[in-house]
Structure formats: C-alpha cells, structure tokens
Amino acid sequence: MGSFHRQADLPIFTIICLNRSMSADKQPPAFEPPKPPPSANLGSVEELVNPTFAQRGYIQVYTGDGKGKTTASLGLTFRALGRGWNVLLVLFTKGGDDYGELYAARQLSPQISKQLTIVQAGLDRIVFTHNMKPEDAIEVANGWEIVKRAAFSGKYQMIVMDEANIAIDLGLIPLEEMKDLLRNKPPELELVLTGRRAHPDIIELAHLVSEIRPIKHYWDIGVKARKGIEY
C-alpha cells in the first residue's frame, strides 16, 4: 500500500491514492480478520463503566438526518491527534480535493502529520441509489480493504469511517463484514462510523450512538453550502 503527498513542499498528512483504473475483476483479495481471545470481546457493562478500562477502545456511531456527523468525527480526530494517537480517517463516497479538512490537514505540524492517514474512497460526487456506478463500488471496496487491514495492523489507535453507514445502506460495504470487524476488533482500537441510516445491527453493537435530528437548518431558507462550514 503506497502513499502520495499532494503537495510535497508542505508538511502534510499521508493520503492514500486508490487505484481508480482498477477493474471490477481485479478487486483486492478478501481479508479474514484474526479471531481474538475471549478477553478481547467488547466487555461487560461493569468493564465499560470502570475507570480502569480507560485504555479500552469503543465503537461510536453518529447518524441521523441532521448536520454534524462528519463534523463530530473530525473533532474526535483532532482531539485524538493532540493526545498522540495515530488516526486513520477514511472518507467513503467522498473524492476530490475541495474539503476544508484536507486543506487544514496539509498545514499540520510535521509531528501531527505523521500521526494522520487520510484515505478518500470515493469519486468527486454525491452517490445515491439511482446514480451508482461500478467505479463507486470499486472505490469503496478498496477503502474497506484498507480499513480491515489497518484495524489489525497495530498502527492506529482510532479509525474513523466517514459515511460508512451510507456505504452499508447502499450495499457498497457488506453489513456482515462490518459486523465482524466490530465484534473482533482489537480491544484497544476506537472505531467511529458516521452517516445517515445506521443499520440496527450496527447500533446494537456500538457503545455510543448519537442521532442528530434536523430541528432547524438555514438551508431551509435557501442558504447554500458554505466553504469553511459545510466543506
């Protein structure tokens, strides 16, 4: 797995360039996560509230139709980096360069830049059921393989899967594979999933679920997406 620096003259994050020319019959090989010992399971209720388990990694889900799901995950990413964590941020169904978070990441300090890996696993457009193409499936599948391998690499303390819920809902990430990852993840690894329409099985496996509801939004009065706020 290689890396590509978009602006070599700046200290930036590592960004994985997925192979957009890969054909559907050249998908990455299926990955089987190792089975952890019983002690590596999600833990009992007593363990989850016991302060001595501060080093245990949990599963967080941010879903709902309101604004703020990706924003919440970016805040977690920034906070974790500040504590010295290595973070993998995978942007499912999101390609292109015109995101404020990518511009900001390019300006990080050299030390923080070493801790952050960003993978864009999507094309430069919004994906819906009616406009999905084979290329969308290839992009997401490649990003998903990276997540599964990274989860058991020992390199990362946190993996953020932005829009993973949408990718599951669209059938681009197999639900059962995601459930296997959540059940068998290393006990110290924090996993974060964002996106609308989180599957009930994912909600059941998560330790924290926040549903963001659109009580009020300035889009309703015609305000368009703004640089620095929406992207």
C-alpha positions as CSV (number, residue, x, y, z in Angstrom):
1,M,0.0,0.0,0.0
2,G,1.6,3.2,-1.1
3,S,1.2,6.8,-0.2
4,F,1.0,10.0,-2.1
5,H,1.8,13.5,-1.0
6,R,-0.3,16.0,-2.9
7,Q,1.9,19.0,-2.0
8,A,5.5,17.8,-1.4
9,D,6.7,21.2,-0.3
10,L,4.4,21.3,2.7
11,P,4.4,19.0,5.8
12,I,1.2,17.2,5.2
13,F,-0.7,14.1,6.2
14,T,-0.3,10.8,4.5
15,I,-3.0,10.3,1.9
16,I,-3.7,7.0,0.2
17,C,-4.3,7.2,-3.5
18,L,-6.7,4.4,-4.5
19,N,-6.3,2.8,-7.9
20,R,-9.1,4.4,-9.9
21,S,-8.2,2.4,-13.0
22,M,-8.8,-1.0,-11.2
23,S,-11.4,-3.0,-13.0
24,A,-14.2,-4.9,-11.2
25,D,-12.5,-8.2,-11.8
26,K,-9.3,-7.0,-10.0
27,Q,-10.7,-6.4,-6.6
28,P,-8.3,-6.7,-3.6
29,P,-8.3,-10.2,-2.1
30,A,-10.8,-10.9,0.7
31,F,-9.4,-10.3,4.1
32,E,-10.1,-12.5,7.1
33,P,-9.5,-10.8,10.5
34,P,-7.8,-12.9,13.1
35,K,-10.1,-14.2,15.8
36,P,-9.3,-12.6,19.2
37,P,-9.3,-14.4,22.5
38,P,-12.5,-14.2,24.6
39,S,-10.9,-11.4,26.7
40,A,-10.8,-9.2,23.6
41,N,-14.6,-9.0,23.2
42,L,-16.5,-5.8,23.8
43,G,-16.6,-6.3,27.5
44,S,-19.3,-6.4,30.2
45,V,-21.3,-3.4,31.4
46,E,-19.1,-3.3,34.5
47,E,-16.0,-3.1,32.4
48,L,-17.4,-0.3,30.3
49,V,-18.0,2.0,33.3
50,N,-14.9,1.1,35.2
51,P,-12.3,3.9,35.0
52,T,-9.5,1.2,34.9
53,F,-10.7,0.5,31.4
54,A,-9.8,3.9,30.1
55,Q,-7.5,2.3,27.5
56,R,-10.2,0.2,26.0
57,G,-11.4,1.3,22.6
58,Y,-15.1,1.7,22.0
59,I,-17.4,1.9,19.0
60,Q,-19.1,5.2,18.3
61,V,-21.8,5.8,15.7
62,Y,-23.0,9.3,14.6
63,T,-26.2,9.1,12.5
64,G,-29.4,10.9,11.7
65,D,-30.6,13.4,9.1
66,G,-29.2,16.5,10.8
67,K,-25.9,18.3,10.2
68,G,-22.9,17.5,12.2
69,K,-22.0,13.8,11.8
70,T,-18.8,14.3,9.8
71,T,-18.1,17.4,11.9
72,A,-18.2,15.4,15.1
73,S,-15.8,12.8,13.7
74,L,-13.4,15.4,12.6
75,G,-13.4,16.9,16.1
76,L,-12.6,13.5,17.5
77,T,-9.8,13.1,15.0
78,F,-8.3,16.5,16.0
79,R,-8.6,15.7,19.7
80,A,-7.0,12.2,19.4
81,L,-4.1,13.6,17.4
82,G,-3.5,16.1,20.1
83,R,-3.1,13.2,22.6
84,G,-0.5,11.5,20.4
85,W,-2.8,8.9,18.8
86,N,-2.3,7.6,15.3
87,V,-5.6,8.1,13.4
88,L,-6.8,6.6,10.1
89,L,-9.6,8.7,8.5
90,V,-11.4,7.0,5.6
91,L,-13.8,9.2,3.6
92,F,-16.2,6.8,2.0
93,T,-18.1,8.0,-1.1
94,K,-16.0,11.3,-1.0
95,G,-13.4,12.1,-3.6
96,G,-12.0,15.4,-4.8
97,D,-9.8,18.0,-3.1
98,D,-12.2,20.8,-2.2
99,Y,-12.7,20.0,1.5
100,G,-11.7,22.3,4.3
101,E,-10.4,19.4,6.4
102,L,-8.0,18.4,3.6
103,Y,-6.7,21.9,3.3
104,A,-6.2,22.1,7.1
105,A,-4.5,18.7,7.2
106,R,-1.9,19.9,4.8
107,Q,-0.9,22.7,7.3
108,L,-0.4,20.4,10.3
109,S,2.9,20.3,12.1
110,P,5.4,17.7,11.0
111,Q,4.8,15.6,14.1
112,I,1.0,15.6,13.9
113,S,1.2,14.9,10.2
114,K,3.0,11.7,10.9
115,Q,0.1,10.5,13.1
116,L,-2.7,11.1,10.5
117,T,-3.6,9.0,7.4
118,I,-6.5,10.0,5.2
119,V,-8.0,7.7,2.6
120,Q,-10.5,9.0,0.1
121,A,-12.6,6.1,-1.0
122,G,-15.0,7.7,-3.5
123,L,-15.4,9.8,-6.6
124,D,-15.9,13.5,-6.7
125,R,-19.7,13.5,-6.5
126,I,-22.6,12.6,-4.2
127,V,-23.7,9.0,-4.5
128,F,-27.3,7.9,-4.5
129,T,-29.0,4.6,-5.3
130,H,-30.1,5.9,-8.7
131,N,-26.6,7.1,-9.8
132,M,-24.2,4.5,-8.5
133,K,-21.6,3.2,-11.0
134,P,-19.2,0.3,-10.9
135,E,-16.5,2.8,-10.2
136,D,-18.2,3.8,-6.9
137,A,-18.2,0.1,-5.8
138,I,-14.5,-0.2,-6.6
139,E,-13.5,2.9,-4.7
140,V,-15.5,1.9,-1.6
141,A,-14.3,-1.7,-1.7
142,N,-10.6,-0.6,-1.9
143,G,-11.1,1.7,1.1
144,W,-12.9,-1.0,3.0
145,E,-10.0,-3.4,2.5
146,I,-7.6,-0.7,3.8
147,V,-9.8,-0.4,6.9
148,K,-9.8,-4.1,7.6
149,R,-6.1,-4.4,7.3
150,A,-5.3,-1.3,9.3
151,A,-7.6,-2.4,12.1
152,F,-5.3,-5.4,12.9
153,S,-2.0,-3.7,11.9
154,G,-1.3,-2.3,15.4
155,K,-0.5,1.1,13.9
156,Y,-3.7,3.0,14.7
157,Q,-5.5,3.8,18.0
158,M,-8.5,5.3,16.1
159,I,-10.1,4.6,12.8
160,V,-12.8,6.9,11.5
161,M,-15.1,5.6,8.8
162,D,-16.9,8.7,7.5
163,E,-20.2,7.8,5.6
164,A,-19.7,4.1,6.4
165,N,-23.4,3.9,7.3
166,I,-24.4,5.2,3.9
167,A,-21.9,2.8,2.2
168,I,-23.6,-0.1,4.1
169,D,-27.1,1.2,3.2
170,L,-26.1,1.4,-0.5
171,G,-24.7,-2.2,-0.4
172,L,-21.2,-1.0,-1.0
173,I,-19.8,-2.3,2.3
174,P,-21.2,-5.8,3.3
175,L,-23.1,-5.5,6.5
176,E,-21.9,-8.8,7.8
177,E,-18.3,-7.9,7.2
178,M,-18.7,-4.6,9.2
179,K,-20.3,-6.6,12.0
180,D,-17.4,-9.0,12.0
181,L,-14.9,-6.1,12.3
182,L,-16.9,-4.5,15.1
183,R,-17.1,-7.8,17.0
184,N,-13.5,-8.8,16.5
185,K,-11.6,-5.5,16.6
186,P,-8.5,-5.2,18.9
187,P,-9.7,-4.2,22.3
188,E,-7.7,-1.0,22.4
189,L,-8.9,0.3,19.0
190,E,-11.5,3.0,18.8
191,L,-13.9,2.8,15.8
192,V,-16.1,5.7,14.6
193,L,-18.8,5.4,12.0
194,T,-20.8,8.3,10.6
195,G,-23.6,8.7,8.1
196,R,-27.4,8.5,7.9
197,R,-29.4,5.4,8.2
198,A,-27.2,3.5,10.5
199,H,-28.3,-0.2,10.4
200,P,-30.0,-1.5,13.6
201,D,-27.3,-4.2,13.9
202,I,-24.6,-1.6,13.9
203,I,-26.4,0.4,16.5
204,E,-26.8,-2.8,18.6
205,L,-23.0,-3.4,18.5
206,A,-22.0,0.2,19.2
207,H,-21.1,1.5,22.7
208,L,-22.1,5.1,21.8
209,V,-24.8,6.2,19.3
210,S,-25.8,9.8,18.7
211,E,-28.7,10.5,16.4
212,I,-28.5,14.1,15.0
213,R,-32.0,15.4,14.2
214,P,-32.6,18.5,11.9
215,I,-34.6,20.7,14.2
216,K,-33.8,23.8,12.2
217,H,-31.4,24.4,9.3
218,Y,-30.5,27.6,7.3
219,W,-30.7,25.5,4.1
220,D,-34.5,25.7,4.6
221,I,-34.3,29.5,3.8
222,G,-32.1,28.9,0.7
223,V,-28.6,29.2,2.2
224,K,-26.2,27.2,0.1
225,A,-23.3,25.1,1.3
226,R,-20.5,27.4,2.6
227,K,-16.8,26.9,2.4
228,G,-15.4,26.5,5.9
229,I,-18.7,25.4,7.3
230,E,-20.1,22.6,5.1
231,Y,-16.9,21.8,3.3
